[in-house]
Amino acid sequence: MTGMDAILHGGLQGYLVVALLLFAIGLASVLLRRTLLLQFMGVELMLNAANVALLAFARYRGGDLQGTVFYLFIIAVAACEAAVGLALIIGLYRHRDTTDSDRAASLKQ
Amino acid sequence: MFLVFALITLLGALGMLLQRNIIVAGLCMVAAFFGVAGLFVLLANPVAAALQIIVYTGAILVLVLFVIMMLNSHEEEPAETPHPIQRWLSVALSLALGVGAVKLVLASRGVQQLAVQGAALPRGTTLEGVGAVLFAGHLLGFEVAGLMLLAAMVGAVALTKRNL
């Protein structure tokens, strides 16, 4: 399978293209949106894109189990990031009454 | 089948990017994560698909939606100062990255070779196999991950509680 055929029928290239587009959309939402929660969701999307690429390569190496173990560690880190990141957003909202990243440009009160 | 899940994933992500209402954007993310779980099933990896649904849609996004509803500001605030040049640069950068990387993958001989070789290899990831590899070769990493989750939990409580 080559090129468009692989994308339409789910070859390795198809999964990689989906992962890359997902990463680009996540990057765009981090750069374009101003609400911190949406930027956070963009970061989660980029992490997911990396996971799709990782597991696609693991499958095409003959169901490599190390890939799935690594995926397990990645989602453990993502869960930690979610907990601490959302706590920071709540803390910011209490101090400034906003979740806009442009309005939180300085550390001073 | 691959095309269906790929479209669910990408349309959900695009909806998240373009949606004004933050709650609807969060629900679009749920769709995108379910699409990714479907892709994992197609990759013969049911363990990762189950983990994706349990951890991402079940834990992380519920937490995000909970925080969105707690903050009661459901629309994006109007910009304090508009940055038109930065916005156009971001659009151009994302587009260039996406298109360039896709072209690179489609042109790569190595990826093509791996796709042909890998399609013939045995597939299928089982929970037993993952457990054996995890506890035989990565026991220390597993323990450290548990410690890190505990530290994140303590940190989140310390950050949000008003007076400890």
Interface residues (C-beta under 8 A of the other chain):
Chain A: M1 T2 G3 A6 L8 H9 G10 G11 L12 Q13 G14 Y15 L16 V17 V18 L20 L21 L22 F23 A24 I25 G26 L27 A28 S29 L31 L32 R33 R34 T35 L37 L38 F40 M41 G42 E44 L45 N48 N51 V52 L55 A56 F57 A58 R59 Y60 R61 G62 G63 L65 Q66 T68 V69 Y71 L72 F73 I75 A76 V77 A78 A79 C80 E81 A82 A83 V84 L86 A87 L88 I89 I90 G91 Y93 T98 T99 D100 D102 R103
Chain B: M1 F2 L3 A6 T9 L10 A13 L14 M16 L17 I22 A25 G26 M29 A32 F33 V36 L39 F40 L42 L43 A44 N45 V47 A48 L51 Q52 V55 Y56 A59 I60 L63 V64 V67 I68 M70 L71 S73 E76 E77 A79 E80 T81 R87 S90 V91 L93 S94 L95 L97 G98 A101 V102 V105 L106 V111 Q112 L114 A115 V116 Q117 G118 A119 L121 P122 R123 G124 T125 G129 V130 A132 V133 L134 G137 H138 G141 A145 M148 L149 A151 A152 M153 G155 A156 V157 L159 T160
